[in-house]
Amino acid sequence: MSVLIQSLLYCTLLVAGVFSLKCYTGISTSSNVHPTMNMTCSRISAFCLKVAGGIKYNGKTLYQASYGCDVGTCLSPGCADLGGVKTCCCSTDFCNSSFRGSLSLALLISFFVLIFQH
């Protein structure tokens, strides 16, 4: 392999590592605490994702939130609340620690498409 091709390959890998999105990942059962674990998303993932909701059970509200890199749910940054489940997509490093953004029509449509596909 020529030196030029090797140099281009190394530069490509370096740039991909620099521009990969970093998101919190894991599950939380408290609305006040986000996971401390994080991950670097693949280059095809442009968004971090947080999906959270609560249900009433025996007089208590049980809360759960999942954090991670988006795998095709998000079309744009924003949040949607459907049936008590709030889904938020964001596009900066570690942005999925809290709910940010506003309702995005594209996100809402993509969420409905995802639900009715299965």
Jmol script that loads the backbone (N, CA, C; Angstrom):
load data "model"
ATOM      1  N   MET A   1       0.860  -1.176   0.000  1.00  0.00           N
ATOM      2  CA  MET A   1       0.000   0.000   0.000  1.00  0.00           C
ATOM      3  C   MET A   1       0.902   1.233   0.000  1.00  0.00           C
ATOM      4  N   SER A   2       0.576   2.181  -0.824  1.00  0.00           N
ATOM      5  CA  SER A   2       1.428   3.363  -0.924  1.00  0.00           C
ATOM      6  C   SER A   2       1.291   4.232   0.323  1.00  0.00           C
ATOM      7  N   VAL A   3       2.282   5.049   0.516  1.00  0.00           N
ATOM      8  CA  VAL A   3       2.299   5.954   1.671  1.00  0.00           C
ATOM      9  C   VAL A   3       1.130   6.937   1.591  1.00  0.00           C
ATOM     10  N   LEU A   4       0.807   7.389   0.392  1.00  0.00           N
ATOM     11  CA  LEU A   4      -0.303   8.320   0.219  1.00  0.00           C
ATOM     12  C   LEU A   4      -1.630   7.688   0.639  1.00  0.00           C
ATOM     13  N   ILE A   5      -1.874   6.457   0.219  1.00  0.00           N
ATOM     14  CA  ILE A   5      -3.115   5.768   0.584  1.00  0.00           C
ATOM     15  C   ILE A   5      -3.170   5.520   2.085  1.00  0.00           C
ATOM     16  N   GLN A   6      -2.048   5.109   2.682  1.00  0.00           N
ATOM     17  CA  GLN A   6      -2.010   4.905   4.136  1.00  0.00           C
ATOM     18  C   GLN A   6      -2.294   6.206   4.872  1.00  0.00           C
ATOM     19  N   SER A   7      -1.705   7.296   4.415  1.00  0.00           N
ATOM     20  CA  SER A   7      -1.920   8.594   5.058  1.00  0.00           C
ATOM     21  C   SER A   7      -3.383   9.012   4.972  1.00  0.00           C
ATOM     22  N   LEU A   8      -3.994   8.827   3.797  1.00  0.00           N
ATOM     23  CA  LEU A   8      -5.412   9.165   3.643  1.00  0.00           C
ATOM     24  C   LEU A   8      -6.290   8.308   4.541  1.00  0.00           C
ATOM     25  N   LEU A   9      -5.968   7.027   4.656  1.00  0.00           N
ATOM     26  CA  LEU A   9      -6.726   6.130   5.519  1.00  0.00           C
ATOM     27  C   LEU A   9      -6.631   6.566   6.977  1.00  0.00           C
ATOM     28  N   TYR A  10      -5.440   6.881   7.448  1.00  0.00           N
ATOM     29  CA  TYR A  10      -5.267   7.329   8.832  1.00  0.00           C
ATOM     30  C   TYR A  10      -6.007   8.640   9.087  1.00  0.00           C
ATOM     31  N   CYS A  11      -5.930   9.569   8.144  1.00  0.00           N
ATOM     32  CA  CYS A  11      -6.634  10.843   8.310  1.00  0.00           C
ATOM     33  C   CYS A  11      -8.145  10.629   8.359  1.00  0.00           C
ATOM     34  N   THR A  12      -8.656   9.749   7.506  1.00  0.00           N
ATOM     35  CA  THR A  12     -10.088   9.446   7.500  1.00  0.00           C
ATOM     36  C   THR A  12     -10.527   8.865   8.836  1.00  0.00           C
ATOM     37  N   LEU A  13      -9.759   7.922   9.362  1.00  0.00           N
ATOM     38  CA  LEU A  13     -10.093   7.325  10.658  1.00  0.00           C
ATOM     39  C   LEU A  13     -10.018   8.352  11.775  1.00  0.00           C
ATOM     40  N   LEU A  14      -9.033   9.233  11.723  1.00  0.00           N
ATOM     41  CA  LEU A  14      -8.888  10.269  12.741  1.00  0.00           C
ATOM     42  C   LEU A  14     -10.075  11.220  12.703  1.00  0.00           C
ATOM     43  N   VAL A  15     -10.449  11.679  11.516  1.00  0.00           N
ATOM     44  CA  VAL A  15     -11.581  12.598  11.379  1.00  0.00           C
ATOM     45  C   VAL A  15     -12.874  11.925  11.830  1.00  0.00           C
ATOM     46  N   ALA A  16     -13.078  10.664  11.476  1.00  0.00           N
ATOM     47  CA  ALA A  16     -14.285   9.942  11.892  1.00  0.00           C
ATOM     48  C   ALA A  16     -14.365   9.858  13.402  1.00  0.00           C
ATOM     49  N   GLY A  17     -13.240   9.623  14.064  1.00  0.00           N
ATOM     50  CA  GLY A  17     -13.226   9.556  15.521  1.00  0.00           C
ATOM     51  C   GLY A  17     -13.498  10.898  16.159  1.00  0.00           C
ATOM     52  N   VAL A  18     -12.995  11.963  15.551  1.00  0.00           N
ATOM     53  CA  VAL A  18     -13.186  13.305  16.093  1.00  0.00           C
ATOM     54  C   VAL A  18     -14.640  13.742  15.952  1.00  0.00           C
ATOM     55  N   PHE A  19     -15.297  13.401  14.851  1.00  0.00           N
ATOM     56  CA  PHE A  19     -16.641  13.886  14.584  1.00  0.00           C
ATOM     57  C   PHE A  19     -17.752  12.921  14.983  1.00  0.00           C
ATOM     58  N   SER A  20     -17.420  11.804  15.600  1.00  0.00           N
ATOM     59  CA  SER A  20     -18.456  10.874  16.046  1.00  0.00           C
ATOM     60  C   SER A  20     -19.158  11.435  17.276  1.00  0.00           C
ATOM     61  N   LEU A  21     -20.450  11.297  17.301  1.00  0.00           N
ATOM     62  CA  LEU A  21     -21.278  11.803  18.392  1.00  0.00           C
ATOM     63  C   LEU A  21     -21.121  10.927  19.629  1.00  0.00           C
ATOM     64  N   LYS A  22     -21.099  11.554  20.798  1.00  0.00           N
ATOM     65  CA  LYS A  22     -21.000  10.828  22.067  1.00  0.00           C
ATOM     66  C   LYS A  22     -22.302  11.034  22.840  1.00  0.00           C
ATOM     67  N   CYS A  23     -22.871   9.930  23.327  1.00  0.00           N
ATOM     68  CA  CYS A  23     -24.164   9.976  24.023  1.00  0.00           C
ATOM     69  C   CYS A  23     -24.095   9.190  25.326  1.00  0.00           C
ATOM     70  N   TYR A  24     -24.938   9.597  26.282  1.00  0.00           N
ATOM     71  CA  TYR A  24     -25.120   8.763  27.463  1.00  0.00           C
ATOM     72  C   TYR A  24     -25.834   7.495  27.029  1.00  0.00           C
ATOM     73  N   THR A  25     -25.543   6.382  27.700  1.00  0.00           N
ATOM     74  CA  THR A  25     -26.181   5.119  27.365  1.00  0.00           C
ATOM     75  C   THR A  25     -26.553   4.376  28.640  1.00  0.00           C
ATOM     76  N   GLY A  26     -27.660   3.679  28.593  1.00  0.00           N
ATOM     77  CA  GLY A  26     -28.093   2.900  29.748  1.00  0.00           C
ATOM     78  C   GLY A  26     -29.552   3.136  30.066  1.00  0.00           C
ATOM     79  N   ILE A  27     -29.930   2.705  31.261  1.00  0.00           N
ATOM     80  CA  ILE A  27     -31.310   2.816  31.731  1.00  0.00           C
ATOM     81  C   ILE A  27     -31.302   3.456  33.108  1.00  0.00           C
ATOM     82  N   SER A  28     -32.263   4.326  33.353  1.00  0.00           N
ATOM     83  CA  SER A  28     -32.412   4.978  34.650  1.00  0.00           C
ATOM     84  C   SER A  28     -33.835   4.767  35.148  1.00  0.00           C
ATOM     85  N   THR A  29     -33.982   4.591  36.445  1.00  0.00           N
ATOM     86  CA  THR A  29     -35.312   4.471  37.044  1.00  0.00           C
ATOM     87  C   THR A  29     -35.639   5.683  37.911  1.00  0.00           C
ATOM     88  N   SER A  30     -34.860   6.752  37.748  1.00  0.00           N
ATOM     89  CA  SER A  30     -35.104   7.998  38.464  1.00  0.00           C
ATOM     90  C   SER A  30     -35.095   9.147  37.467  1.00  0.00           C
ATOM     91  N   SER A  31     -36.080  10.023  37.569  1.00  0.00           N
ATOM     92  CA  SER A  31     -36.135  11.153  36.641  1.00  0.00           C
ATOM     93  C   SER A  31     -35.054  12.187  36.931  1.00  0.00           C
ATOM     94  N   ASN A  32     -34.383  12.085  38.077  1.00  0.00           N
ATOM     95  CA  ASN A  32     -33.351  13.050  38.453  1.00  0.00           C
ATOM     96  C   ASN A  32     -31.942  12.593  38.103  1.00  0.00           C
ATOM     97  N   VAL A  33     -31.784  11.357  37.648  1.00  0.00           N
ATOM     98  CA  VAL A  33     -30.448  10.799  37.436  1.00  0.00           C
ATOM     99  C   VAL A  33     -30.348  10.235  36.026  1.00  0.00           C
ATOM    100  N   HIS A  34     -29.275  10.596  35.326  1.00  0.00           N
ATOM    101  CA  HIS A  34     -29.016   9.988  34.021  1.00  0.00           C
ATOM    102  C   HIS A  34     -27.828   9.045  34.164  1.00  0.00           C
ATOM    103  N   PRO A  35     -27.685   8.090  33.265  1.00  0.00           N
ATOM    104  CA  PRO A  35     -26.562   7.151  33.369  1.00  0.00           C
ATOM    105  C   PRO A  35     -25.227   7.870  33.263  1.00  0.00           C
ATOM    106  N   THR A  36     -24.220   7.306  33.880  1.00  0.00           N
ATOM    107  CA  THR A  36     -22.875   7.870  33.777  1.00  0.00           C
ATOM    108  C   THR A  36     -22.086   7.208  32.659  1.00  0.00           C
ATOM    109  N   MET A  37     -22.572   6.072  32.160  1.00  0.00           N
ATOM    110  CA  MET A  37     -21.888   5.413  31.050  1.00  0.00           C
ATOM    111  C   MET A  37     -22.171   6.174  29.759  1.00  0.00           C
ATOM    112  N   ASN A  38     -21.185   6.175  28.865  1.00  0.00           N
ATOM    113  CA  ASN A  38     -21.388   6.839  27.589  1.00  0.00           C
ATOM    114  C   ASN A  38     -20.808   5.995  26.475  1.00  0.00           C
ATOM    115  N   MET A  39     -21.171   6.341  25.272  1.00  0.00           N
ATOM    116  CA  MET A  39     -20.674   5.601  24.116  1.00  0.00           C
ATOM    117  C   MET A  39     -20.442   6.557  22.954  1.00  0.00           C
ATOM    118  N   THR A  40     -19.572   6.154  22.065  1.00  0.00           N
ATOM    119  CA  THR A  40     -19.361   6.875  20.824  1.00  0.00           C
ATOM    120  C   THR A  40     -20.232   6.207  19.768  1.00  0.00           C
ATOM    121  N   CYS A  41     -21.091   6.988  19.155  1.00  0.00           N
ATOM    122  CA  CYS A  41     -22.027   6.445  18.170  1.00  0.00           C
ATOM    123  C   CYS A  41     -21.306   6.133  16.862  1.00  0.00           C
ATOM    124  N   SER A  42     -21.912   5.262  16.089  1.00  0.00           N
ATOM    125  CA  SER A  42     -21.373   4.997  14.757  1.00  0.00           C
ATOM    126  C   SER A  42     -21.560   6.249  13.903  1.00  0.00           C
ATOM    127  N   ARG A  43     -20.833   6.324  12.823  1.00  0.00           N
ATOM    128  CA  ARG A  43     -20.897   7.509  11.966  1.00  0.00           C
ATOM    129  C   ARG A  43     -22.265   7.694  11.325  1.00  0.00           C
ATOM    130  N   ILE A  44     -23.064   6.657  11.248  1.00  0.00           N
ATOM    131  CA  ILE A  44     -24.393   6.807  10.633  1.00  0.00           C
ATOM    132  C   ILE A  44     -25.429   7.357  11.610  1.00  0.00           C
ATOM    133  N   SER A  45     -25.089   7.425  12.884  1.00  0.00           N
ATOM    134  CA  SER A  45     -26.014   7.940  13.891  1.00  0.00           C
ATOM    135  C   SER A  45     -25.741   9.421  14.114  1.00  0.00           C
ATOM    136  N   ALA A  46     -26.700  10.261  13.773  1.00  0.00           N
ATOM    137  CA  ALA A  46     -26.532  11.705  13.900  1.00  0.00           C
ATOM    138  C   ALA A  46     -27.190  12.262  15.156  1.00  0.00           C
ATOM    139  N   PHE A  47     -27.833  11.391  15.950  1.00  0.00           N
ATOM    140  CA  PHE A  47     -28.578  11.864  17.113  1.00  0.00           C
ATOM    141  C   PHE A  47     -28.345  10.990  18.338  1.00  0.00           C
ATOM    142  N   CYS A  48     -28.398  11.636  19.506  1.00  0.00           N
ATOM    143  CA  CYS A  48     -28.531  10.921  20.776  1.00  0.00           C
ATOM    144  C   CYS A  48     -30.036  10.818  21.039  1.00  0.00           C
ATOM    145  N   LEU A  49     -30.424   9.810  21.799  1.00  0.00           N
ATOM    146  CA  LEU A  49     -31.840   9.532  22.024  1.00  0.00           C
ATOM    147  C   LEU A  49     -32.100   9.307  23.507  1.00  0.00           C
ATOM    148  N   LYS A  50     -33.228   9.816  23.974  1.00  0.00           N
ATOM    149  CA  LYS A  50     -33.720   9.517  25.319  1.00  0.00           C
ATOM    150  C   LYS A  50     -35.208   9.222  25.192  1.00  0.00           C
ATOM    151  N   VAL A  51     -35.613   8.070  25.696  1.00  0.00           N
ATOM    152  CA  VAL A  51     -37.023   7.676  25.694  1.00  0.00           C
ATOM    153  C   VAL A  51     -37.408   7.415  27.143  1.00  0.00           C
ATOM    154  N   ALA A  52     -38.432   8.118  27.642  1.00  0.00           N
ATOM    155  CA  ALA A  52     -38.785   7.994  29.058  1.00  0.00           C
ATOM    156  C   ALA A  52     -40.291   8.018  29.254  1.00  0.00           C
ATOM    157  N   GLY A  53     -40.709   7.366  30.319  1.00  0.00           N
ATOM    158  CA  GLY A  53     -42.122   7.368  30.658  1.00  0.00           C
ATOM    159  C   GLY A  53     -42.345   6.769  32.028  1.00  0.00           C
ATOM    160  N   GLY A  54     -43.537   6.956  32.528  1.00  0.00           N
ATOM    161  CA  GLY A  54     -43.886   6.417  33.833  1.00  0.00           C
ATOM    162  C   GLY A  54     -45.269   5.798  33.805  1.00  0.00           C
ATOM    163  N   ILE A  55     -45.464   4.801  34.655  1.00  0.00           N
ATOM    164  CA  ILE A  55     -46.785   4.188  34.802  1.00  0.00           C
ATOM    165  C   ILE A  55     -47.137   4.152  36.283  1.00  0.00           C
ATOM    166  N   LYS A  56     -48.418   4.227  36.560  1.00  0.00           N
ATOM    167  CA  LYS A  56     -48.883   4.128  37.949  1.00  0.00           C
ATOM    168  C   LYS A  56     -49.096   2.661  38.284  1.00  0.00           C
ATOM    169  N   TYR A  57     -48.554   2.242  39.438  1.00  0.00           N
ATOM    170  CA  TYR A  57     -48.687   0.857  39.882  1.00  0.00           C
ATOM    171  C   TYR A  57     -48.745   0.846  41.404  1.00  0.00           C
ATOM    172  N   ASN A  58     -49.814   0.319  41.963  1.00  0.00           N
ATOM    173  CA  ASN A  58     -50.018   0.278  43.420  1.00  0.00           C
ATOM    174  C   ASN A  58     -49.851   1.645  44.067  1.00  0.00           C
ATOM    175  N   GLY A  59     -50.391   2.662  43.423  1.00  0.00           N
ATOM    176  CA  GLY A  59     -50.344   4.004  43.986  1.00  0.00           C
ATOM    177  C   GLY A  59     -49.029   4.734  43.794  1.00  0.00           C
ATOM    178  N   LYS A  60     -48.062   4.122  43.154  1.00  0.00           N
ATOM    179  CA  LYS A  60     -46.768   4.763  42.910  1.00  0.00           C
ATOM    180  C   LYS A  60     -46.552   4.909  41.408  1.00  0.00           C
ATOM    181  N   THR A  61     -45.769   5.899  41.043  1.00  0.00           N
ATOM    182  CA  THR A  61     -45.393   6.055  39.648  1.00  0.00           C
ATOM    183  C   THR A  61     -44.030   5.415  39.439  1.00  0.00           C
ATOM    184  N   LEU A  62     -43.984   4.452  38.550  1.00  0.00           N
ATOM    185  CA  LEU A  62     -42.729   3.793  38.202  1.00  0.00           C
ATOM    186  C   LEU A  62     -42.190   4.453  36.942  1.00  0.00           C
ATOM    187  N   TYR A  63     -40.967   4.966  37.025  1.00  0.00           N
ATOM    188  CA  TYR A  63     -40.353   5.722  35.938  1.00  0.00           C
ATOM    189  C   TYR A  63     -39.213   4.911  35.334  1.00  0.00           C
ATOM    190  N   GLN A  64     -39.055   5.004  34.036  1.00  0.00           N
ATOM    191  CA  GLN A  64     -37.896   4.395  33.389  1.00  0.00           C
ATOM    192  C   GLN A  64     -37.519   5.222  32.169  1.00  0.00           C
ATOM    193  N   ALA A  65     -36.228   5.403  31.979  1.00  0.00           N
ATOM    194  CA  ALA A  65     -35.715   6.109  30.805  1.00  0.00           C
ATOM    195  C   ALA A  65     -34.575   5.304  30.202  1.00  0.00           C
ATOM    196  N   SER A  66     -34.542   5.274  28.885  1.00  0.00           N
ATOM    197  CA  SER A  66     -33.464   4.612  28.153  1.00  0.00           C
ATOM    198  C   SER A  66     -32.687   5.666  27.384  1.00  0.00           C
ATOM    199  N   TYR A  67     -31.379   5.536  27.390  1.00  0.00           N
ATOM    200  CA  TYR A  67     -30.485   6.494  26.749  1.00  0.00           C
ATOM    201  C   TYR A  67     -29.592   5.762  25.759  1.00  0.00           C
ATOM    202  N   GLY A  68     -29.223   6.438  24.691  1.00  0.00           N
ATOM    203  CA  GLY A  68     -28.279   5.834  23.757  1.00  0.00           C
ATOM    204  C   GLY A  68     -28.182   6.601  22.458  1.00  0.00           C
ATOM    205  N   CYS A  69     -27.548   5.969  21.482  1.00  0.00           N
ATOM    206  CA  CYS A  69     -27.423   6.522  20.138  1.00  0.00           C
ATOM    207  C   CYS A  69     -28.661   6.135  19.336  1.00  0.00           C
ATOM    208  N   ASP A  70     -29.129   7.027  18.515  1.00  0.00           N
ATOM    209  CA  ASP A  70     -30.287   6.747  17.671  1.00  0.00           C
ATOM    210  C   ASP A  70     -29.924   5.726  16.595  1.00  0.00           C
ATOM    211  N   VAL A  71     -30.872   4.855  16.298  1.00  0.00           N
ATOM    212  CA  VAL A  71     -30.668   3.857  15.243  1.00  0.00           C
ATOM    213  C   VAL A  71     -31.784   3.939  14.199  1.00  0.00           C
ATOM    214  N   GLY A  72     -32.236   5.148  13.901  1.00  0.00           N
ATOM    215  CA  GLY A  72     -33.222   5.316  12.845  1.00  0.00           C
ATOM    216  C   GLY A  72     -34.542   5.927  13.260  1.00  0.00           C
ATOM    217  N   THR A  73     -34.719   6.275  14.523  1.00  0.00           N
ATOM    218  CA  THR A  73     -35.964   6.885  14.997  1.00  0.00           C
ATOM    219  C   THR A  73     -36.008   8.377  14.686  1.00  0.00           C
ATOM    220  N   CYS A  74     -34.883   9.045  14.843  1.00  0.00           N
ATOM    221  CA  CYS A  74     -34.832  10.509  14.757  1.00  0.00           C
ATOM    222  C   CYS A  74     -34.618  11.003  13.330  1.00  0.00           C
ATOM    223  N   LEU A  75     -35.353  12.051  12.981  1.00  0.00           N
ATOM    224  CA  LEU A  75     -35.149  12.742  11.712  1.00  0.00           C
ATOM    225  C   LEU A  75     -34.618  14.150  11.923  1.00  0.00           C
ATOM    226  N   SER A  76     -34.894  14.712  13.107  1.00  0.00           N
ATOM    227  CA  SER A  76     -34.423  16.048  13.442  1.00  0.00           C
ATOM    228  C   SER A  76     -34.424  16.183  14.963  1.00  0.00           C
ATOM    229  N   PRO A  77     -33.688  17.176  15.492  1.00  0.00           N
ATOM    230  CA  PRO A  77     -33.689  17.373  16.944  1.00  0.00           C
ATOM    231  C   PRO A  77     -35.070  17.805  17.434  1.00  0.00           C
ATOM    232  N   GLY A  78     -35.430  17.361  18.623  1.00  0.00           N
ATOM    233  CA  GLY A  78     -36.694  17.753  19.220  1.00  0.00           C
ATOM    234  C   GLY A  78     -37.275  16.646  20.070  1.00  0.00           C
ATOM    235  N   CYS A  79     -38.428  16.930  20.668  1.00  0.00           N
ATOM    236  CA  CYS A  79     -39.088  15.976  21.557  1.00  0.00           C
ATOM    237  C   CYS A  79     -40.537  15.773  21.135  1.00  0.00           C
ATOM    238  N   ALA A  80     -41.034  14.585  21.420  1.00  0.00           N
ATOM    239  CA  ALA A  80     -42.445  14.272  21.190  1.00  0.00           C
ATOM    240  C   ALA A  80     -42.942  13.492  22.396  1.00  0.00           C
ATOM    241  N   ASP A  81     -44.156  13.803  22.841  1.00  0.00           N
ATOM    242  CA  ASP A  81     -44.768  13.104  23.968  1.00  0.00           C
ATOM    243  C   ASP A  81     -46.006  12.393  23.445  1.00  0.00           C
ATOM    244  N   LEU A  82     -45.943  11.078  23.392  1.00  0.00           N
ATOM    245  CA  LEU A  82     -47.051  10.286  22.867  1.00  0.00           C
ATOM    246  C   LEU A  82     -47.465   9.238  23.881  1.00  0.00           C
ATOM    247  N   GLY A  83     -48.665   9.349  24.375  1.00  0.00           N
ATOM    248  CA  GLY A  83     -49.185   8.361  25.307  1.00  0.00           C
ATOM    249  C   GLY A  83     -48.394   8.243  26.592  1.00  0.00           C
ATOM    250  N   GLY A  84     -47.830   9.336  27.060  1.00  0.00           N
ATOM    251  CA  GLY A  84     -47.054   9.311  28.294  1.00  0.00           C
ATOM    252  C   GLY A  84     -45.607   8.886  28.121  1.00  0.00           C
ATOM    253  N   VAL A  85     -45.200   8.613  26.888  1.00  0.00           N
ATOM    254  CA  VAL A  85     -43.801   8.276  26.611  1.00  0.00           C
ATOM    255  C   VAL A  85     -43.185   9.445  25.861  1.00  0.00           C
ATOM    256  N   LYS A  86     -42.129  10.002  26.439  1.00  0.00           N
ATOM    257  CA  LYS A  86     -41.476  11.155  25.837  1.00  0.00           C
ATOM    258  C   LYS A  86     -40.207  10.689  25.139  1.00  0.00           C
ATOM    259  N   THR A  87     -40.086  11.046  23.865  1.00  0.00           N
ATOM    260  CA  THR A  87     -38.922  10.694  23.067  1.00  0.00           C
ATOM    261  C   THR A  87     -38.231  11.978  22.644  1.00  0.00           C
ATOM    262  N   CYS A  88     -36.938  12.084  22.953  1.00  0.00           N
ATOM    263  CA  CYS A  88     -36.174  13.269  22.573  1.00  0.00           C
ATOM    264  C   CYS A  88     -34.945  12.875  21.776  1.00  0.00           C
ATOM    265  N   CYS A  89     -34.697  13.645  20.733  1.00  0.00           N
ATOM    266  CA  CYS A  89     -33.531  13.467  19.880  1.00  0.00           C
ATOM    267  C   CYS A  89     -32.727  14.762  19.913  1.00  0.00           C
ATOM    268  N   CYS A  90     -31.409  14.638  19.998  1.00  0.00           N
ATOM    269  CA  CYS A  90     -30.548  15.814  20.015  1.00  0.00           C
ATOM    270  C   CYS A  90     -29.239  15.470  19.307  1.00  0.00           C
ATOM    271  N   SER A  91     -28.475  16.480  18.947  1.00  0.00           N
ATOM    272  CA  SER A  91     -27.349  16.223  18.057  1.00  0.00           C
ATOM    273  C   SER A  91     -26.012  16.789  18.521  1.00  0.00           C
ATOM    274  N   THR A  92     -25.833  16.975  19.825  1.00  0.00           N
ATOM    275  CA  THR A  92     -24.530  17.390  20.350  1.00  0.00           C
ATOM    276  C   THR A  92     -24.071  16.375  21.395  1.00  0.00           C
ATOM    277  N   ASP A  93     -22.783  16.352  21.665  1.00  0.00           N
ATOM    278  CA  ASP A  93     -22.239  15.378  22.610  1.00  0.00           C
ATOM    279  C   ASP A  93     -22.931  15.463  23.969  1.00  0.00           C
ATOM    280  N   PHE A  94     -23.346  14.317  24.476  1.00  0.00           N
ATOM    281  CA  PHE A  94     -23.957  14.145  25.798  1.00  0.00           C
ATOM    282  C   PHE A  94     -25.199  15.010  26.008  1.00  0.00           C
ATOM    283  N   CYS A  95     -25.911  15.290  24.933  1.00  0.00           N
ATOM    284  CA  CYS A  95     -27.105  16.140  25.021  1.00  0.00           C
ATOM    285  C   CYS A  95     -28.322  15.392  25.547  1.00  0.00           C
ATOM    286  N   ASN A  96     -28.253  14.063  25.667  1.00  0.00           N
ATOM    287  CA  ASN A  96     -29.429  13.293  26.081  1.00  0.00           C
ATOM    288  C   ASN A  96     -29.523  13.100  27.590  1.00  0.00           C
ATOM    289  N   SER A  97     -28.904  14.001  28.353  1.00  0.00           N
ATOM    290  CA  SER A  97     -29.003  13.899  29.809  1.00  0.00           C
ATOM    291  C   SER A  97     -30.324  14.457  30.323  1.00  0.00           C
ATOM    292  N   SER A  98     -30.964  15.320  29.562  1.00  0.00           N
ATOM    293  CA  SER A  98     -32.253  15.876  29.979  1.00  0.00           C
ATOM    294  C   SER A  98     -33.118  16.072  28.741  1.00  0.00           C
ATOM    295  N   PHE A  99     -34.383  16.442  28.961  1.00  0.00           N
ATOM    296  CA  PHE A  99     -35.278  16.689  27.830  1.00  0.00           C
ATOM    297  C   PHE A  99     -35.059  18.108  27.340  1.00  0.00           C
ATOM    298  N   ARG A 100     -34.716  18.213  26.072  1.00  0.00           N
ATOM    299  CA  ARG A 100     -34.510  19.523  25.458  1.00  0.00           C
ATOM    300  C   ARG A 100     -35.188  19.535  24.101  1.00  0.00           C
ATOM    301  N   GLY A 101     -35.443  20.714  23.633  1.00  0.00           N
ATOM    302  CA  GLY A 101     -35.985  20.839  22.286  1.00  0.00           C
ATOM    303  C   GLY A 101     -37.488  20.976  22.307  1.00  0.00           C
ATOM    304  N   SER A 102     -38.018  21.141  21.136  1.00  0.00           N
ATOM    305  CA  SER A 102     -39.463  21.282  20.996  1.00  0.00           C
ATOM    306  C   SER A 102     -39.988  20.179  20.095  1.00  0.00           C
ATOM    307  N   LEU A 103     -41.293  20.066  20.050  1.00  0.00           N
ATOM    308  CA  LEU A 103     -41.917  19.030  19.242  1.00  0.00           C
ATOM    309  C   LEU A 103     -41.560  19.233  17.776  1.00  0.00           C
ATOM    310  N   SER A 104     -41.094  18.206  17.169  1.00  0.00           N
ATOM    311  CA  SER A 104     -40.739  18.244  15.760  1.00  0.00           C
ATOM    312  C   SER A 104     -41.749  17.416  14.983  1.00  0.00           C
ATOM    313  N   LEU A 105     -42.332  17.998  13.963  1.00  0.00           N
ATOM    314  CA  LEU A 105     -43.304  17.271  13.156  1.00  0.00           C
ATOM    315  C   LEU A 105     -42.660  16.051  12.513  1.00  0.00           C
ATOM    316  N   ALA A 106     -41.446  16.194  12.042  1.00  0.00           N
ATOM    317  CA  ALA A 106     -40.756  15.056  11.425  1.00  0.00           C
ATOM    318  C   ALA A 106     -40.546  13.937  12.436  1.00  0.00           C
ATOM    319  N   LEU A 107     -40.197  14.289  13.669  1.00  0.00           N
ATOM    320  CA  LEU A 107     -40.014  13.284  14.710  1.00  0.00           C
ATOM    321  C   LEU A 107     -41.338  12.597  15.025  1.00  0.00           C
ATOM    322  N   LEU A 108     -42.391  13.369  15.119  1.00  0.00           N
ATOM    323  CA  LEU A 108     -43.708  12.815  15.412  1.00  0.00           C
ATOM    324  C   LEU A 108     -44.146  11.840  14.320  1.00  0.00           C
ATOM    325  N   ILE A 109     -43.972  12.224  13.085  1.00  0.00           N
ATOM    326  CA  ILE A 109     -44.341  11.349  11.971  1.00  0.00           C
ATOM    327  C   ILE A 109     -43.506  10.078  11.985  1.00  0.00           C
ATOM    328  N   SER A 110     -42.196  10.223  12.204  1.00  0.00           N
ATOM    329  CA  SER A 110     -41.333   9.036  12.208  1.00  0.00           C
ATOM    330  C   SER A 110     -41.689   8.106  13.362  1.00  0.00           C
ATOM    331  N   PHE A 111     -42.098   8.647  14.495  1.00  0.00           N
ATOM    332  CA  PHE A 111     -42.485   7.825  15.633  1.00  0.00           C
ATOM    333  C   PHE A 111     -43.741   7.019  15.301  1.00  0.00           C
ATOM    334  N   PHE A 112     -44.736   7.669  14.674  1.00  0.00           N
ATOM    335  CA  PHE A 112     -45.946   6.951  14.279  1.00  0.00           C
ATOM    336  C   PHE A 112     -45.648   5.872  13.247  1.00  0.00           C
ATOM    337  N   VAL A 113     -44.789   6.174  12.301  1.00  0.00           N
ATOM    338  CA  VAL A 113     -44.412   5.177  11.295  1.00  0.00           C
ATOM    339  C   VAL A 113     -43.763   3.983  11.972  1.00  0.00           C
ATOM    340  N   LEU A 114     -42.880   4.250  12.924  1.00  0.00           N
ATOM    341  CA  LEU A 114     -42.202   3.177  13.644  1.00  0.00           C
ATOM    342  C   LEU A 114     -43.203   2.316  14.413  1.00  0.00           C
ATOM    343  N   ILE A 115     -44.165   2.936  15.061  1.00  0.00           N
ATOM    344  CA  ILE A 115     -45.161   2.205  15.849  1.00  0.00           C
ATOM    345  C   ILE A 115     -46.017   1.312  14.947  1.00  0.00           C
ATOM    346  N   PHE A 116     -46.474   1.850  13.829  1.00  0.00           N
ATOM    347  CA  PHE A 116     -47.404   1.110  12.983  1.00  0.00           C
ATOM    348  C   PHE A 116     -46.722   0.132  12.035  1.00  0.00           C
ATOM    349  N   GLN A 117     -45.404   0.118  11.994  1.00  0.00           N
ATOM    350  CA  GLN A 117     -44.686  -0.873  11.196  1.00  0.00           C
ATOM    351  C   GLN A 117     -44.743  -2.239  11.849  1.00  0.00           C
ATOM    352  N   HIS A 118     -44.840  -2.259  13.166  1.00  0.00           N
ATOM    353  CA  HIS A 118     -44.745  -3.540  13.889  1.00  0.00           C
ATOM    354  C   HIS A 118     -46.085  -4.045  14.252  1.00  0.00           C
TER     355      HIS A 118
END
end "model"
wireframe off; spacefill off
backbone 0.3
color backbone group
